[in-house]
Amino acid sequence: MIFLEATTAAISYLALALFLGHLVAAGFLLPRGEPARLRLSLIVGATGALILFLLDSAAALILLGSKLQPGFPSGELLWRYLTLTQSGQVWLAREVYGALLAIFMALLLACKNAGTALLRTATLLALPLLASRSLASHAVAVREDMALAVSSDALHLLATALWGGGLIALWHSLRFAKSQDGNAPFAARVVVGRFSNLALASVPVLFLTGLYQSWTHVGSLPALVTTDYGKVLLLKLAFFSLMLTVGAFNFFATKSLLSRADQKTAQAAIQKAVRRIGIESVLGVAIFSVTGLLTLLPPGVHALHQISAASAGTSPQPLQPAEGARIKILSPAPDQIFSGDQVPLKFSFIKGKRGHHVHAYLDGELMGMFESEQGTLNGVAPGRHTLELRVVAADHQTELAAKDRVEFVVK
């Protein structure tokens, strides 16, 4: 099951990257006078990628429903998920928005000679579809500075799509230029030059947002090397490093190669560029594949807590003296009733001498950690639940005799 889920997630990332990349190439990278046939083929590619995303999202929904209900999920179950859960509402909004974009793209194809203004409008309209993926990502998990985490994740997605998706569109454009005569060297130089500027702007955004997300989702070096999330993240970083190396080579060597090409050497130069950019594109696809798996794993900082809780088994370690630490649950109130799978959490918290953060247990199962005095419990199933908060020391394992408990109901 996890293989299928990771595959659908990877296809989703790749499809949206191709959608944005082809639109950027058609509306921003191609020079004036470029054959209309190439621009049209890029629009067709963008439309096909968008349709692939819509179909893949439907498959992902069915896979999720089959986890909640054995066999093919019922319409009632899927409707409850789509209307009562945050992730379901995000899925529904993105699917509707994507369908509207597909209609817009069909109109562009009907125009046949769509101008750059319409293509650039389509590119801008594509950005919310990509960025909204962050609203159902690890960034909305219970944490401090959620708005910053979501914004960082959205910027990371956009920069990844512009670089990775744009590369494949660039490769497509150069293959077309290779078969042309006349202004082929000039067109190739212009497209590669413009894409190089785009990639150059994307890399620092990827680095800074990736660094921030690694810090928030992993939390420590032990989590990076001991948790599944950390190990997959290291694999992604390895692919990113390789892609960055190949990209730097293309930025200096391939760009220079095309700038020196004339009518006699153009075909050979473009052929080399196609091979080199193809290698970089393959590494980009590998990154999308690893990212699909990464989204299914619990963040390293949470996994470390889960490992700690599991190691305690049925004989948990005794609570250590509170030493001035205290905690009081303010929300949910006793016997409060909630609709949907999200439960807002608020509490007052005094750290004392050893307290550092708070563990949240739902029906005895560790749900997450909190460093601020508010957050959200996500994915809470219908029924009566018992919430217990415990003050924890900085080692993430030592729980203090400072706790509070409340029962609530989810309809």
C-alpha positions as CSV (number, residue, x, y, z in Angstrom):
1,M,0.0,0.0,0.0
2,I,2.8,2.5,0.9
3,F,4.4,1.8,-2.5
4,L,1.1,2.8,-4.3
5,E,0.7,5.9,-2.1
6,A,4.3,7.0,-2.6
7,T,3.9,6.5,-6.4
8,T,0.7,8.6,-6.6
9,A,2.4,11.3,-4.5
10,A,5.4,11.3,-6.7
11,I,3.3,11.5,-9.8
12,S,1.3,14.4,-8.4
13,Y,4.5,16.4,-7.7
14,L,5.9,15.5,-11.1
15,A,2.7,16.3,-13.0
16,L,2.4,19.7,-11.4
17,A,6.0,20.5,-12.0
18,L,5.6,19.6,-15.7
19,F,2.5,21.7,-15.9
20,L,4.2,24.8,-14.5
21,G,7.5,24.1,-16.4
22,H,5.8,23.8,-19.8
23,L,3.8,27.0,-19.2
24,V,6.9,28.9,-18.1
25,A,8.8,27.7,-21.2
26,A,5.9,28.6,-23.5
27,G,5.2,32.0,-22.0
28,F,8.5,33.2,-20.7
29,L,11.5,31.3,-22.2
30,L,10.7,31.1,-25.9
31,P,11.9,34.1,-27.9
32,R,9.7,35.9,-30.3
33,G,9.4,34.3,-33.7
34,E,9.9,30.8,-32.4
35,P,7.8,28.4,-34.4
36,A,4.2,28.3,-33.3
37,R,4.3,24.5,-33.5
38,L,6.8,24.4,-30.6
39,R,4.8,26.7,-28.4
40,L,1.7,24.7,-29.2
41,S,3.4,21.4,-28.2
42,L,4.4,23.0,-24.9
43,I,0.8,24.0,-24.2
44,V,-0.3,20.4,-25.1
45,G,2.3,19.1,-22.7
46,A,1.1,21.4,-19.9
47,T,-2.5,20.4,-20.5
48,G,-1.6,16.7,-20.4
49,A,0.3,17.1,-17.2
50,L,-2.6,18.9,-15.6
51,I,-5.0,16.1,-16.6
52,L,-2.5,13.5,-15.2
53,F,-2.6,15.4,-11.9
54,L,-6.4,15.3,-11.7
55,L,-6.5,11.6,-12.5
56,D,-3.7,10.9,-10.0
57,S,-5.4,12.8,-7.3
58,A,-8.6,10.8,-7.8
59,A,-6.5,7.6,-7.5
60,A,-4.9,8.9,-4.3
61,L,-8.3,9.6,-2.8
62,I,-9.5,6.0,-3.5
63,L,-6.3,4.6,-2.0
64,L,-6.8,6.7,1.1
65,G,-10.4,5.6,1.3
66,S,-9.4,1.9,1.0
67,K,-7.2,2.4,4.1
68,L,-10.2,3.7,6.1
69,Q,-12.6,1.1,4.7
70,P,-11.5,-2.3,3.4
71,G,-12.1,-2.8,-0.3
72,F,-13.4,0.0,-2.5
73,P,-14.5,2.9,-0.3
74,S,-18.1,3.9,-0.3
75,G,-19.3,7.3,-1.6
76,E,-20.6,8.2,1.9
77,L,-17.1,7.6,3.4
78,L,-15.4,9.7,0.8
79,W,-17.9,12.5,1.1
80,R,-17.5,12.6,4.9
81,Y,-13.7,12.7,4.4
82,L,-14.0,15.5,1.8
83,T,-16.4,17.7,3.8
84,L,-15.4,17.0,7.4
85,T,-11.6,16.9,7.3
86,Q,-9.1,19.6,6.5
87,S,-7.1,17.4,4.2
88,G,-10.3,16.4,2.4
89,Q,-11.4,20.0,2.0
90,V,-8.0,20.9,0.6
91,W,-8.2,17.9,-1.9
92,L,-11.7,19.0,-3.0
93,A,-10.7,22.6,-3.5
94,R,-7.5,21.7,-5.5
95,E,-9.4,19.3,-7.7
96,V,-12.1,21.8,-8.5
97,Y,-9.5,24.5,-9.1
98,G,-7.5,22.1,-11.3
99,A,-10.6,21.2,-13.3
100,L,-11.2,24.9,-14.0
101,L,-7.6,25.3,-15.1
102,A,-8.1,22.4,-17.4
103,I,-11.0,24.2,-19.0
104,F,-8.8,27.3,-19.4
105,M,-6.1,25.3,-21.0
106,A,-8.6,23.7,-23.4
107,L,-9.6,27.2,-24.5
108,L,-5.9,28.1,-25.0
109,L,-5.6,25.0,-27.3
110,A,-8.7,26.1,-29.2
111,C,-7.1,29.4,-29.9
112,K,-4.1,27.7,-31.6
113,N,-2.1,30.9,-31.7
114,A,-2.4,31.8,-28.0
115,G,-0.4,35.0,-27.2
116,T,2.2,35.3,-24.4
117,A,-0.2,37.3,-22.3
118,L,-2.6,34.4,-22.0
119,L,0.2,31.9,-21.4
120,R,1.6,34.1,-18.6
121,T,-1.8,34.4,-17.1
122,A,-2.1,30.6,-17.1
123,T,1.3,30.4,-15.4
124,L,0.2,32.7,-12.6
125,L,-3.1,30.8,-12.2
126,A,-1.0,27.6,-11.9
127,L,0.9,28.9,-8.9
128,P,-1.9,28.5,-6.3
129,L,-2.5,24.9,-7.4
130,L,1.1,24.0,-6.6
131,A,1.4,26.1,-3.4
132,S,-1.9,24.7,-1.9
133,R,-0.3,21.3,-1.5
134,S,1.4,22.8,1.6
135,L,-2.0,23.0,3.3
136,A,-2.1,19.2,3.5
137,S,1.6,18.7,4.2
138,H,3.7,18.1,7.3
139,A,3.8,21.9,7.6
140,V,0.3,22.0,9.1
141,A,1.1,19.4,11.8
142,V,1.0,20.6,15.4
143,R,3.9,23.0,15.7
144,E,5.0,26.5,16.5
145,D,5.0,29.1,13.7
146,M,2.7,27.1,11.4
147,A,2.2,30.0,9.0
148,L,5.9,30.3,8.5
149,A,6.2,26.5,8.0
150,V,3.4,26.5,5.4
151,S,4.8,29.5,3.6
152,S,8.3,28.0,3.5
153,D,6.9,24.6,2.2
154,A,4.9,26.4,-0.5
155,L,8.0,28.4,-1.7
156,H,10.0,25.2,-1.7
157,L,7.4,23.4,-3.9
158,L,7.3,26.3,-6.3
159,A,11.0,26.6,-6.6
160,T,11.3,22.8,-7.1
161,A,8.7,22.8,-9.8
162,L,10.2,25.8,-11.6
163,W,13.6,24.1,-11.7
164,G,12.7,20.5,-12.2
165,G,9.7,21.0,-14.4
166,G,11.3,23.8,-16.3
167,L,14.3,21.5,-17.1
168,I,12.1,18.9,-18.8
169,A,10.4,21.6,-20.8
170,L,13.8,23.0,-21.7
171,W,14.9,19.6,-22.8
172,H,11.8,19.3,-24.9
173,S,12.4,22.7,-26.5
174,L,16.1,21.9,-27.3
175,R,15.1,18.6,-29.0
176,F,12.8,20.6,-31.2
177,A,15.5,23.2,-31.9
178,K,17.9,20.4,-32.9
179,S,15.7,19.5,-35.8
180,Q,15.4,23.0,-37.1
181,D,17.7,25.1,-39.3
182,G,17.9,28.9,-39.6
183,N,17.7,30.6,-36.2
184,A,18.1,27.3,-34.1
185,P,21.4,28.4,-32.5
186,F,19.9,31.8,-31.5
187,A,16.7,30.2,-30.1
188,A,18.7,27.6,-28.1
189,R,20.9,30.3,-26.6
190,V,18.0,32.5,-25.6
191,V,16.0,29.6,-24.1
192,V,19.0,28.2,-22.1
193,G,20.0,31.7,-21.0
194,R,16.6,32.6,-19.7
195,F,16.2,29.2,-18.0
196,S,19.7,29.6,-16.4
197,N,18.5,32.9,-14.8
198,L,15.3,31.1,-13.5
199,A,17.3,28.2,-12.1
200,L,19.9,30.6,-10.5
201,A,17.0,32.3,-8.7
202,S,15.4,29.0,-7.6
203,V,18.5,27.4,-6.0
204,P,18.9,29.8,-3.1
205,V,15.2,29.6,-2.4
206,L,15.4,25.8,-2.4
207,F,18.5,25.9,-0.1
208,L,17.0,28.2,2.5
209,T,13.5,26.7,2.6
210,G,15.0,23.2,2.6
211,L,17.3,24.1,5.5
212,Y,14.4,25.5,7.5
213,Q,12.2,22.5,6.8
214,S,14.9,20.1,7.7
215,W,15.4,21.9,11.0
216,T,11.7,21.9,11.8
217,H,10.8,18.4,10.6
218,V,13.9,16.6,11.7
219,G,15.0,18.5,14.8
220,S,18.3,16.8,15.6
221,L,21.2,14.9,14.1
222,P,20.1,11.6,15.7
223,A,16.7,11.9,14.1
224,L,18.4,12.5,10.7
225,V,20.4,9.2,10.9
226,T,18.1,7.0,12.9
227,T,14.5,7.7,11.6
228,D,13.1,6.6,8.2
229,Y,12.2,10.2,7.5
230,G,15.8,11.3,8.1
231,K,17.3,8.6,5.9
232,V,15.0,9.4,3.0
233,L,15.8,13.0,3.4
234,L,19.5,12.2,3.2
235,L,18.8,10.4,-0.1
236,K,16.9,13.4,-1.4
237,L,19.8,15.7,-0.4
238,A,22.2,13.4,-2.2
239,F,20.1,13.6,-5.4
240,F,19.9,17.4,-4.9
241,S,23.6,17.7,-4.6
242,L,24.2,15.7,-7.8
243,M,21.6,17.8,-9.6
244,L,23.2,21.0,-8.4
245,T,26.6,19.8,-9.6
246,V,25.2,18.9,-13.0
247,G,23.3,22.1,-13.1
248,A,26.4,24.2,-12.3
249,F,28.3,22.4,-15.2
250,N,25.4,23.2,-17.5
251,F,25.3,26.8,-16.4
252,F,28.9,27.4,-17.2
253,A,29.9,24.8,-19.8
254,T,26.7,24.1,-21.8
255,K,25.6,27.7,-21.8
256,S,29.0,28.7,-23.1
257,L,28.9,25.9,-25.7
258,L,25.7,27.2,-27.2
259,S,26.9,30.8,-27.2
260,R,29.9,29.9,-29.3
261,A,27.9,27.8,-31.8
262,D,27.3,29.0,-35.3
263,Q,25.3,27.6,-38.2
264,K,27.9,24.9,-38.9
265,T,28.3,23.7,-35.3
266,A,24.8,24.4,-34.0
267,Q,23.4,20.8,-34.4
268,A,26.3,19.2,-32.6
269,A,26.2,21.8,-29.8
270,I,22.5,21.4,-29.3
271,Q,22.8,17.6,-29.3
272,K,25.3,17.9,-26.4
273,A,23.1,20.3,-24.6
274,V,20.1,17.8,-24.9
275,R,22.2,15.0,-23.4
276,R,23.5,17.1,-20.5
277,I,20.2,18.6,-19.7
278,G,18.6,15.2,-20.0
279,I,20.8,13.9,-17.2
280,E,19.9,16.8,-15.0
281,S,16.2,16.2,-15.7
282,V,16.5,12.5,-14.7
283,L,17.9,13.6,-11.4
284,G,15.0,16.0,-11.0
285,V,12.5,13.1,-11.5
286,A,14.4,11.1,-8.9
287,I,13.9,14.0,-6.4
288,F,10.2,14.1,-7.1
289,S,10.1,10.3,-6.5
290,V,11.9,10.5,-3.2
291,T,9.7,13.5,-2.2
292,G,6.6,11.4,-2.8
293,L,7.8,8.8,-0.2
294,L,9.0,11.6,2.2
295,T,5.5,13.0,2.5
296,L,4.1,9.7,3.8
297,L,6.6,9.3,6.6
298,P,6.2,10.9,10.0
299,P,8.6,13.8,10.5
300,G,11.8,12.8,12.2
301,V,11.1,14.9,15.2
302,H,7.8,13.1,15.7
303,A,9.2,9.7,14.8
304,L,11.9,10.1,17.5
305,H,9.1,10.6,20.1
306,Q,7.2,7.6,18.8
307,I,10.4,5.5,19.1
308,S,10.8,6.6,22.6
309,A,7.2,5.9,23.4
310,A,7.4,2.5,21.8
311,S,10.5,1.5,23.7
312,A,8.7,2.1,26.9
313,G,6.3,-0.7,25.9
314,T,3.6,-1.7,28.4
315,S,5.9,-0.6,31.3
316,P,6.4,3.1,30.9
317,Q,9.1,4.9,32.7
318,P,8.0,6.5,36.0
319,L,7.3,10.2,35.8
320,Q,10.1,12.3,37.3
321,P,9.6,15.1,39.9
322,A,7.9,18.1,38.4
323,E,10.3,20.6,40.0
324,G,8.0,23.5,39.5
325,A,6.6,22.4,36.1
326,R,2.8,22.7,35.7
327,I,0.3,22.4,32.9
328,K,-3.5,23.0,32.5
329,I,-5.6,22.2,29.5
330,L,-7.8,25.1,28.4
331,S,-9.2,23.6,25.2
332,P,-10.8,21.2,24.6
333,A,-13.1,21.7,27.6
334,P,-14.4,18.6,29.4
335,D,-17.0,16.8,27.2
336,Q,-16.8,19.4,24.5
337,I,-18.2,18.1,21.1
338,F,-16.3,18.8,17.8
339,S,-17.3,18.2,14.2
340,G,-14.6,17.1,11.8
341,D,-11.2,15.6,12.5
342,Q,-9.5,18.8,13.8
343,V,-9.5,19.6,17.5
344,P,-8.0,23.0,18.6
345,L,-5.6,22.7,21.6
346,K,-4.7,25.3,24.1
347,F,-3.1,25.0,27.5
348,S,-1.1,27.0,30.1
349,F,2.4,25.8,30.7
350,I,5.0,26.5,33.3
351,K,8.3,24.9,32.6
352,G,9.8,24.9,36.0
353,K,13.5,23.8,36.3
354,R,13.5,21.0,33.8
355,G,10.4,21.3,31.5
356,H,11.1,22.0,27.8
357,H,8.0,21.1,25.8
358,V,4.8,19.0,26.0
359,H,3.8,15.6,24.8
360,A,0.2,15.1,23.7
361,Y,-1.4,11.6,24.2
362,L,-4.7,10.7,22.7
363,D,-6.2,7.6,24.2
364,G,-2.8,6.6,25.4
365,E,-1.1,7.1,22.0
366,L,1.5,9.8,21.4
367,M,0.1,12.2,18.9
368,G,2.9,14.8,18.8
369,M,4.8,17.5,20.7
370,F,4.2,21.2,21.4
371,E,6.6,23.9,22.3
372,S,4.0,26.7,22.2
373,E,0.8,26.8,24.2
374,Q,-1.5,26.1,21.3
375,G,-1.9,23.9,18.3
376,T,-4.2,21.5,16.6
377,L,-4.8,17.8,16.8
378,N,-5.3,16.5,13.3
379,G,-7.0,13.3,12.0
380,V,-9.0,12.6,15.2
381,A,-11.6,9.8,14.5
382,P,-15.2,10.1,15.6
383,G,-16.0,9.0,19.2
384,R,-15.1,9.8,22.8
385,H,-11.4,10.5,23.4
386,T,-9.1,11.1,26.3
387,L,-6.4,13.7,25.9
388,E,-3.5,13.8,28.3
389,L,-0.7,16.4,28.2
390,R,2.6,15.8,29.9
391,V,5.6,18.2,30.5
392,V,8.8,16.7,29.0
393,A,12.5,17.6,29.5
394,A,14.8,18.7,26.7
395,D,16.0,15.1,26.0
396,H,12.5,14.3,24.6
397,Q,12.2,11.2,26.8
398,T,12.1,12.3,30.5
399,E,8.4,13.0,31.3
400,L,7.7,15.0,34.5
401,A,5.0,14.6,37.1
402,A,3.2,17.6,35.6
403,K,0.2,16.5,33.5
404,D,-3.5,17.2,32.9
405,R,-6.2,15.2,31.3
406,V,-9.6,15.9,29.7
407,E,-12.2,13.9,27.7
408,F,-14.0,15.2,24.6
409,V,-16.2,13.9,21.8
410,V,-15.8,14.0,18.0
411,K,-19.0,13.6,15.9
